[in-house]
Amino acid sequence: MEVLVDTVKLLSGLLEQESETVPQSFRDAVAAHTYMLFSLLFSSETAAAGDLNKKESTEKQSLRESCVAGLVCLTESMANNRPTLWQRGVPDEAVILLPCRVAYILLERATGVVARKSLCGDEALRMIALTVDSAESALASIAAALMDLMHSHEHMAVLTAELCIMVQEQPSNRLAIDLLRESGRLEGADIKASGIKHVAPFLSELAKLRPRLVLSHLSHLLPHMAREPYHMRSALVAAAAHILEYLGKHSQQAETTNPSSNQDAEDVAKSAPLDVAKSQDALLDLLTERVYDVSSFTRSATLKAWIGLVQNGTLPKSRIVPVTRMAMDRLQDKTVMVRKQSMQVSIVE
């Protein structure tokens, strides 16, 4: 195993030194070693996934870390040297997706901080991010796999949001956009599946990390407001709160920014197309409407959003009186949880 990993690192180093397209024999060697590393790690992790109660040995952990390190090195080398490794710069998807397939298995069991570290979760995310950046043709396949993982595993929503931030194709993050669109398309049989509650947190987590990106594609998600499961509506309410916090800070910075320096001028230019007032009004109206949602969970989530806006000082002054009246009205709600949140809104204000 150590010999295999060392050979992979050697191939990666040789590829870094090449300035012209490498011969077919070298590509075959890279593909063969990638497949051998994949097969070794895939069989080992598949067996471990079938026996969750068995304590891992130090040898097994060492094997995983070594193989993952080799795959990360190879993935990074393939990503950085795409023009010289592949003919006409078109990557072989059968090869570049092998590290991603291993990453999916590792992330399935990375349910907590300890598990994420022992299962090399950060390295797994890096392998997927590198592949997304280097092979646009593989994006649809990766997005579909991530959606499937989010459906099946509750913890994957947070990891997927982090992955979207690791992708370097900013500000046009195609992976995040594709995942948002796929989330918006969940309907019919899909929307009734139990996995919908696992996908929903992805929206609020991504809005926390990239509020402007979610705001730009919010139209894909709004149809969920008219659909039955409350999980998506609650997640969209939380996402709206994160976006409103961002817009509030954006307004404050715009008022205090001194565009004397080139950097400040560049930031102002980038933010100029954003209609803050219009976006704020639309999102605040959405939160006002959701206070009367049919689900008590969504009503509670909406009131939590109002509490957050008041606490962080991003609630417009023109909305203070209407929000106070709304909170007082919700004190008559039939659900204890909602009444408690309404009372807290009134106290905070």
C-alpha positions as a printed NumPy array, in Angstrom:
array([[  0.   ,   0.   ,   0.   ],
       [  2.807,   2.419,   0.875],
       [  4.497,   1.605,  -2.441],
       [  1.262,   2.363,  -4.293],
       [  0.829,   5.716,  -2.567],
       [  4.47 ,   6.645,  -3.177],
       [  4.095,   5.763,  -6.856],
       [  0.98 ,   7.924,  -7.107],
       [  2.82 ,  10.861,  -5.573],
       [  5.713,  10.268,  -7.986],
       [  3.349,  10.325, -10.972],
       [  1.801,  13.536,  -9.663],
       [  5.242,  15.118,  -9.338],
       [  6.203,  14.106, -12.879],
       [  2.957,  15.552, -14.202],
       [  3.696,  18.884, -12.514],
       [  6.984,  19.068, -14.404],
       [  5.469,  18.472, -17.847],
       [  4.908,  21.467, -20.097],
       [  3.486,  19.587, -23.076],
       [  0.809,  16.955, -23.494],
       [  1.959,  13.662, -21.985],
       [  1.927,  10.406, -24.004],
       [ -0.922,   7.915, -23.808],
       [  1.203,   5.504, -21.786],
       [  1.527,   8.081, -18.993],
       [ -2.243,   8.702, -18.997],
       [ -2.794,   4.952, -18.77 ],
       [ -0.429,   4.771, -15.793],
       [ -2.285,   7.586, -14.011],
       [ -5.629,   5.914, -14.697],
       [ -4.388,   2.508, -13.519],
       [ -2.969,   3.825, -10.245],
       [ -6.075,   5.917,  -9.609],
       [ -8.223,   2.821, -10.053],
       [ -6.001,   0.727,  -7.772],
       [ -6.17 ,   3.321,  -4.997],
       [ -9.917,   3.637,  -5.522],
       [-10.453,  -0.142,  -5.383],
       [ -8.409,  -0.518,  -2.214],
       [-10.176,   2.279,  -0.37 ],
       [-13.618,   1.507,  -1.779],
       [-13.58 ,  -2.131,  -0.682],
       [-12.22 ,  -1.221,   2.746],
       [-14.793,   1.536,   3.402],
       [-17.699,  -0.502,   2.032],
       [-16.889,  -3.312,   4.465],
       [-16.581,  -0.839,   7.344],
       [-19.929,   0.765,   6.488],
       [-21.607,  -2.612,   6.864],
       [-20.384,  -3.042,  10.427],
       [-20.893,   0.275,  12.224],
       [-20.54 ,  -1.182,  15.717],
       [-17.084,  -2.605,  15.168],
       [-14.272,  -0.445,  16.544],
       [-11.704,   0.555,  13.969],
       [ -8.118,  -0.506,  14.397],
       [ -5.163,   1.85 ,  14.164],
       [ -4.023,  -0.031,  11.081],
       [ -7.349,   0.562,   9.342],
       [ -7.233,   4.276,  10.151],
       [ -3.651,   4.51 ,   8.897],
       [ -4.636,   2.752,   5.663],
       [ -7.471,   5.2  ,   5.096],
       [ -5.369,   8.305,   5.766],
       [ -2.58 ,   7.11 ,   3.477],
       [ -4.912,   6.193,   0.612],
       [ -6.879,   9.429,   0.932],
       [ -3.663,  11.457,   0.952],
       [ -2.621,   9.725,  -2.272],
       [ -6.009,  10.361,  -3.89 ],
       [ -5.993,  14.036,  -2.858],
       [ -2.516,  14.455,  -4.341],
       [ -3.582,  12.771,  -7.563],
       [ -6.845,  14.72 ,  -7.788],
       [ -5.061,  18.021,  -7.281],
       [ -2.465,  17.123,  -9.906],
       [ -5.135,  16.116, -12.441],
       [ -7.005,  19.358, -11.753],
       [ -3.972,  21.628, -12.044],
       [ -2.547,  19.947, -15.156],
       [ -5.66 ,  19.323, -17.187],
       [ -4.214,  20.724, -20.479],
       [ -1.12 ,  18.523, -20.351],
       [ -2.704,  15.327, -18.987],
       [ -5.727,  15.024, -21.244],
       [ -5.904,  15.328, -25.01 ],
       [ -7.364,  18.717, -25.959],
       [ -7.894,  19.306, -22.237],
       [-10.974,  17.055, -22.147],
       [-10.76 ,  14.913, -18.991],
       [-11.686,  11.259, -18.842],
       [-14.732,  11.223, -16.546],
       [-14.272,   7.543, -15.776],
       [-10.97 ,   8.461, -14.103],
       [-11.622,  11.864, -12.528],
       [-14.836,  10.707, -10.836],
       [-13.16 ,   7.824,  -8.986],
       [-11.923,  10.04 ,  -6.104],
       [-15.433,  11.51 ,  -5.819],
       [-16.949,   8.053,  -5.468],
       [-14.643,   7.368,  -2.541],
       [-15.446,  10.787,  -1.076],
       [-19.175,  10.022,  -1.118],
       [-18.635,   6.874,   0.953],
       [-16.476,   8.71 ,   3.471],
       [-18.96 ,  11.576,   3.839],
       [-21.89 ,   9.188,   4.382],
       [-20.484,   8.237,   7.787],
       [-19.016,  11.635,   8.758],
       [-21.94 ,  12.355,  11.069],
       [-20.07 ,  14.38 ,  13.683],
       [-16.849,  16.221,  14.426],
       [-15.   ,  13.099,  15.563],
       [-16.279,  10.942,  12.7  ],
       [-15.501,  13.683,  10.196],
       [-11.897,  13.817,  11.339],
       [-11.367,  10.058,  11.474],
       [-13.02 ,   9.567,   8.072],
       [-10.978,  12.354,   6.435],
       [-14.118,  14.39 ,   5.737],
       [-12.244,  17.599,   4.902],
       [-10.061,  15.765,   2.392],
       [-13.148,  14.151,   0.858],
       [-14.749,  17.561,   0.355],
       [-11.531,  18.852,  -1.183],
       [-11.448,  16.018,  -3.729],
       [-14.985,  16.82 ,  -4.87 ],
       [-14.28 ,  20.572,  -5.011],
       [-11.162,  20.041,  -7.114],
       [-13.076,  17.831,  -9.525],
       [-15.87 ,  20.393,  -9.883],
       [-13.364,  23.147, -10.631],
       [-11.469,  21.132, -13.221],
       [-14.238,  19.261, -15.061],
       [-17.443,  21.086, -15.945],
       [-18.722,  17.997, -17.749],
       [-18.828,  16.092, -14.445],
       [-20.887,  18.744, -12.665],
       [-24.291,  17.172, -13.381],
       [-23.133,  13.797, -12.099],
       [-21.681,  15.293,  -8.902],
       [-24.761,  17.421,  -8.231],
       [-27.029,  14.378,  -8.642],
       [-24.878,  12.337,  -6.262],
       [-24.908,  15.108,  -3.644],
       [-28.69 ,  15.462,  -3.868],
       [-29.034,  11.726,  -3.335],
       [-26.741,  11.884,  -0.308],
       [-28.716,  14.77 ,   1.187],
       [-31.935,  12.822,   0.752],
       [-30.499,   9.845,   2.627],
       [-28.368,  11.439,   5.355],
       [-29.346,  14.269,   7.678],
       [-25.809,  15.579,   8.231],
       [-25.055,  15.991,   4.502],
       [-26.867,  19.336,   4.175],
       [-24.217,  21.17 ,   6.199],
       [-21.335,  19.366,   4.459],
       [-22.771,  20.128,   1.025],
       [-23.12 ,  23.823,   1.883],
       [-19.471,  23.859,   2.974],
       [-18.51 ,  22.152,  -0.272],
       [-20.218,  24.894,  -2.287],
       [-17.974,  27.425,  -0.532],
       [-14.841,  25.418,  -1.281],
       [-15.512,  25.483,  -5.025],
       [-13.345,  28.176,  -6.595],
       [-15.609,  29.128,  -9.527],
       [-16.86 ,  32.247,  -7.741],
       [-19.027,  34.272,  -7.93 ],
       [-20.813,  32.075, -10.481],
       [-20.859,  28.909,  -8.382],
       [-22.49 ,  26.441, -10.764],
       [-22.529,  23.624,  -8.218],
       [-24.491,  25.694,  -5.708],
       [-26.821,  26.974,  -8.437],
       [-27.515,  23.458,  -9.724],
       [-28.23 ,  22.216,  -6.204],
       [-30.597,  25.127,  -5.548],
       [-32.437,  24.423,  -8.781],
       [-32.69 ,  20.718,  -7.984],
       [-34.028,  21.592,  -4.536],
       [-36.649,  23.793,  -6.157],
       [-37.71 ,  20.985,  -8.498],
       [-38.578,  18.585,  -5.672],
       [-42.267,  17.949,  -6.07 ],
       [-44.825,  15.197,  -6.501],
       [-43.526,  11.904,  -5.133],
       [-40.186,  13.47 ,  -4.186],
       [-41.684,  16.22 ,  -2.057],
       [-43.572,  13.677,   0.054],
       [-40.522,  11.548,   0.744],
       [-39.088,  11.537,   4.25 ],
       [-35.753,  12.715,   2.824],
       [-37.156,  16.181,   2.125],
       [-36.468,  17.22 ,   5.708],
       [-32.806,  16.285,   5.181],
       [-32.49 ,  18.465,   2.076],
       [-34.238,  21.503,   3.585],
       [-31.391,  22.605,   5.948],
       [-29.114,  22.978,   2.917],
       [-31.041,  26.109,   1.912],
       [-30.589,  27.886,   5.237],
       [-26.964,  26.764,   5.6  ],
       [-26.043,  28.019,   2.134],
       [-27.897,  31.295,   2.769],
       [-25.825,  31.755,   5.92 ],
       [-22.597,  31.298,   3.95 ],
       [-23.573,  32.822,   0.576],
       [-26.675,  34.996,   1.129],
       [-26.354,  36.922,  -2.11 ],
       [-26.114,  33.736,  -4.171],
       [-29.28 ,  32.319,  -2.62 ],
       [-31.057,  35.664,  -3.051],
       [-30.218,  35.652,  -6.774],
       [-31.832,  32.226,  -7.22 ],
       [-34.625,  32.462,  -4.67 ],
       [-37.23 ,  32.311,  -7.428],
       [-36.391,  28.618,  -7.939],
       [-37.311,  27.895,  -4.317],
       [-40.413,  30.016,  -3.732],
       [-42.812,  27.403,  -5.237],
       [-42.238,  25.397,  -2.054],
       [-44.263,  27.994,  -0.17 ],
       [-47.394,  26.544,  -1.777],
       [-46.478,  22.901,  -1.173],
       [-47.439,  20.625,   1.659],
       [-44.247,  19.714,   3.613],
       [-43.389,  22.401,   6.129],
       [-39.664,  21.591,   6.249],
       [-38.885,  23.54 ,   3.09 ],
       [-41.004,  26.498,   4.172],
       [-39.239,  26.628,   7.526],
       [-35.845,  26.399,   5.836],
       [-36.751,  29.189,   3.412],
       [-37.837,  31.38 ,   6.319],
       [-34.463,  30.825,   7.997],
       [-32.713,  31.525,   4.67 ],
       [-34.672,  34.77 ,   4.302],
       [-33.512,  35.84 ,   7.773],
       [-29.846,  35.265,   6.834],
       [-30.313,  37.209,   3.599],
       [-31.993,  40.096,   5.426],
       [-29.121,  40.239,   7.892],
       [-26.716,  40.436,   4.95 ],
       [-28.789,  43.166,   3.273],
       [-28.909,  45.161,   6.5  ],
       [-25.138,  45.037,   6.857],
       [-24.805,  45.833,   3.141],
       [-26.86 ,  49.006,   3.63 ],
       [-24.822,  50.074,   6.642],
       [-21.546,  49.52 ,   4.803],
       [-22.813,  51.419,   1.752],
       [-23.555,  54.421,   3.943],
       [-20.172,  54.39 ,   5.675],
       [-17.934,  53.267,   2.806],
       [-15.39 ,  55.794,   1.643],
       [-14.635,  54.909,  -1.985],
       [-11.31 ,  56.725,  -1.859],
       [ -9.271,  53.555,  -2.151],
       [ -9.327,  51.31 ,  -5.216],
       [-10.435,  48.331,  -3.123],
       [-13.398,  50.225,  -1.672],
       [-14.39 ,  51.464,  -5.113],
       [-14.24 ,  47.915,  -6.462],
       [-16.452,  46.612,  -3.646],
       [-18.993,  49.37 ,  -4.234],
       [-19.034,  48.62 ,  -7.95 ],
       [-19.684,  44.935,  -7.325],
       [-22.526,  45.652,  -4.938],
       [-24.148,  48.416,  -6.986],
       [-26.578,  46.184,  -8.981],
       [-28.193,  44.923,  -5.779],
       [-31.504,  46.69 ,  -5.046],
       [-31.37 ,  46.441,  -1.27 ],
       [-34.644,  48.208,  -0.467],
       [-36.685,  46.182,  -2.944],
       [-35.158,  42.877,  -1.796],
       [-35.662,  43.763,   1.862],
       [-39.333,  44.619,   1.351],
       [-40.008,  41.4  ,  -0.544],
       [-38.354,  39.216,   2.089],
       [-39.978,  41.051,   4.991],
       [-43.369,  40.583,   3.325],
       [-42.597,  36.88 ,   2.988],
       [-41.821,  36.628,   6.706],
       [-44.984,  38.534,   7.564],
       [-47.053,  36.088,   5.531],
       [-45.404,  32.999,   7.048],
       [-46.323,  34.071,  10.587],
       [-49.788,  32.767,   9.717],
       [-48.538,  29.535,   8.113],
       [-50.685,  26.43 ,   8.541],
       [-47.793,  24.638,  10.281],
       [-46.914,  25.642,  13.829],
       [-43.293,  24.673,  13.149],
       [-43.061,  27.192,  10.314],
       [-44.839,  29.871,  12.376],
       [-42.308,  29.283,  15.149],
       [-39.394,  29.4  ,  12.694],
       [-40.719,  32.684,  11.312],
       [-40.942,  34.256,  14.747],
       [-37.376,  33.106,  15.448],
       [-36.367,  34.924,  12.267],
       [-38.041,  38.12 ,  13.488],
       [-36.28 ,  37.772,  16.86 ],
       [-32.932,  37.472,  15.075],
       [-33.593,  40.534,  12.913],
       [-34.445,  42.62 ,  15.967],
       [-31.442,  41.405,  17.947],
       [-28.887,  42.073,  15.224],
       [-30.355,  45.498,  14.429],
       [-31.258,  44.808,  10.798],
       [-35.012,  45.325,  11.148],
       [-36.023,  48.579,   9.378],
       [-37.566,  51.178,  11.684],
       [-40.679,  51.319,   9.519],
       [-41.362,  47.684,  10.388],
       [-41.069,  47.918,  14.177],
       [-44.708,  48.816,  14.876],
       [-46.199,  46.274,  12.42 ],
       [-43.958,  43.519,  13.821],
       [-44.975,  44.406,  17.377],
       [-48.656,  44.172,  16.463],
       [-48.057,  40.897,  14.67 ],
       [-46.264,  39.444,  17.717],
       [-49.094,  40.524,  19.993],
       [-51.594,  38.891,  17.651],
       [-49.641,  35.622,  17.726],
       [-49.909,  35.572,  21.527],
       [-53.344,  34.105,  20.815],
       [-51.901,  31.2  ,  18.824],
       [-53.178,  27.755,  19.747],
       [-49.623,  26.337,  19.962],
       [-47.53 ,  26.946,  23.088],
       [-44.286,  27.038,  21.121],
       [-45.56 ,  29.861,  18.912],
       [-46.887,  31.855,  21.859],
       [-43.49 ,  31.662,  23.575],
       [-41.739,  32.93 ,  20.45 ],
       [-44.288,  35.76 ,  20.115],
       [-43.667,  36.829,  23.666],
       [-39.921,  36.857,  23.056],
       [-40.375,  39.098,  19.999],
       [-42.289,  41.582,  22.121],
       [-39.68 ,  41.49 ,  24.904],
       [-36.747,  41.952,  22.508],
       [-38.385,  44.947,  20.842]])
